[in-house]
Amino acid sequence: MFLGELVSTYLLLFLGLGSGFIMKENSTPAKVGISWGGAVIIGSIAGVKLGSFNMNPVFSLVEGLNQQSTVWQVLSQIAGQSAGATMAVVVLLRLFGHSKNELQLKQFAAIASSSARVKNFFIELLGTFIMLGAAAVFDDISITGYLKIAFMGSVIAFLITAIGPITGASFNPVRDLFPRYIFFVYQKKKGISINATNSIISASVAPLLAAVFFSFFLRFF
């Protein structure tokens, strides 16, 4: 499980975040959504071969709370996700850290464009809840695994396209926390001060809370 999560999460963040560096000023919400949706699909296909491809602690947490995975399996998955995210950001900084254009926190973390913190929190919570609901529905439908992966990638692409311009569309604590922290350390070493806590509650805490709510929701339906 550890290796599957490491590889799939690495691909998710390397391709998802990396696409932003490639698109630069040509970026649009739709292009960002499609890029992340494609990264989900590629990461999932790689993870299938290695036995685990949640790529997101909220999925692992839901499985654990609903006794679909043991505590050690959940911890192994999250450890793999954390390692994969860290490796991806380190590689991206190696590739793009010497760019003439100054790097910004929003290129790594899910930074909200709106200053309405409560609104951002609940939008991220709702978006994560919808993502988890879609995954549960696809699990109940009699379709092949790869088709489920394609559908899930499409759902995430849509959610990021719709919500990204408002909250940054994290839905995944690992996708936000590790890139945020590593970039903060990178900038600090260069003597550059940044606000590393900007949008951290909506981007990282809201998805985890959505996982808890969704776990209780599943017990009644």
Secondary structure, DSSP 4 states (H G I P E B T S, - for coil): -HHHHHHHHHHHHHHHHHHHHHHGGG--HHHHHHHHHHHHHHHHHHHHHHT----SHHHHHHHHHTTSS-HHHHHHHHHHHHHHHHHHHHHHHHHHTT-SSPP-GGGTS---SS--HHHHHHHHHHHHHHHHHHHHHHHHS---HHHHHHHHHHHHHHHHHHHHHHH-----HHHHHHHHHHHHHHHHHTT----TTTTHIIIIIHHHHHHHHHHHHHTT-
